[in-house]
Amino acid sequence: MRGIDGLVSIREVARRDGVQLPGQVHTVMEPPKDPPQGHQTQTQRRHSAAFKRKLVKLTEQAGASVATIALAHGINANLLFK
């Protein structure tokens, strides 16, 4: 639609071309993206009291390596120092 001066308004051109001008709000929601393959969200693990006691006993043995024991049981070594 042309104005009185015969020119097309910038808003009309933007609307026709699908361009958003400042002051307009984009209201179309995009679907959530799936997480990349192979990635899982981290959750806090909870270990049983028996598992904890077992690891503590293993670390009390002479010559035991806390890091090796932790690695063998799938936990970080700093958890055994707490």
PyMOL commands that set and color helices and strands:
alter all, ss='L'
color gray80, all
select helices_A, chain A and resi 10-17+49-59+66-72+78-81
alter helices_A, ss='H'
color red, helices_A
deselect
rebuild
show_as cartoon
